[in-house]
Amino acid sequence: MSVFQGAAGLSRRGFLVGAGGVAAAMALAACGTGDKSTTAASSGPWTFTDDRGQKVSRDQRPTRVVAYASSAAALWDYGVHPVGVFGPQKTADGKKEVQVGNVDLNAETSIGNAWDDFSMEKFAALKADLVVTGLTGAKPTDLWVLKDDLGAKVQAIAPIVALSEYKVTWPKVMQRYEDLAVALGGDANSAAITKAKADFQQASDDLKAAIKAKPGLKVLVVSSDKDNLYVCKPEFFADLSYYRDLGMDLVNGGGSDDYFETLSWEQAGKYPADLILTDSRTFALSRQQLAAIPTWAQLPAVKANQLADWSTEPRFNPVLAAPVIQKMVEVVKNARTDIVA
């Protein structure tokens, strides 16, 4: 299985799968569309306009939500708990996938545990009144998982809300999920959310300072499978574009494909880097597996053990996102800048 087919949703048939603390705070506070202030009532008509510009209308606020794994995770910490989840939730040994965040897997029904696994029978049985997923960024209307005929079948049962997650900077994605969570009755002013927003802002300031203190630090971000190394194009990824806004010098993959440049393992040294971030999801090669590939093992950053984790599916609420940036602060602080000659 290639990274495109297994890595939480990137298919060769379709697609592979950006400001300091003040800017982050402003984005988290003001990027909404206004839906959240007018549609959070528990009774009466409910509307929400998604990032395709499509307005979803219901006679009352939806209470039976089905969501893609990372969308469910984004909503969960606001108190919006989907009844069903599709997309990666459990690893082969039964552990939680990173994409599903704090979702209680015992409190929801799995509609499918992979990007291309969606049970229409289980979905129909849940009697959902709303479906939430992300937009891939490849095309304005391309949805995570719900592509082609499947999307039409799902839409015939319950309306779909889709939010942009790619080619959009991280704080804006988080704000849109907050807009939706509040519209669905979630709490954006809970102690946990309030603290997480402050933590996100502080971590953003800290990361910007850490990057500034390490001039010349060159960072490469990759995913992988047994056949290829995939070099990220940061502008496509919400977290990487945000890191770049904070000053991080990220290698930009070439070629005409979206999201990644595909390299053979013989080409693994094409982009010298001081620090390499590797895809931490279970679908990509583990560090142990990577170490067995000779061209990878000979990379200067690998020899210097300047490696850190990264997931191609960022966490889209501040509770989940703040710890990621806090960890990145420590990675940058501890990185050497003399790896690349």
ABEGO torsion letter per residue (X at the ends): XBAAAABGGBBAAABBXXXBAAAAAAAAAAABAGAAAAAABABEBBBBBBAAGBBBBBABBBABBBBBAAAAAAAAAAGBBBABBBEBABBAAGBBBAAAEABBAAABBBAEABAABBBAAAAAAAGBABBBBBBAGABAABBBGBBEAAAAAAAAABBBBBBBABGBBAAAAAAAAAAAAAAAGBBAABAAAAAAAAAAAAAAAAAAAAAAABBGBBBBBBBBBAABBBBBBAAABAAAAAAAAAGBBBBBBBEABBGBBBBBAAAAAABBBABBBBBABAABBBAAAAAABAAAAABAAAAAGBBBBBBABBBABAAAAAAAAAAAAAAAAABBAAABX
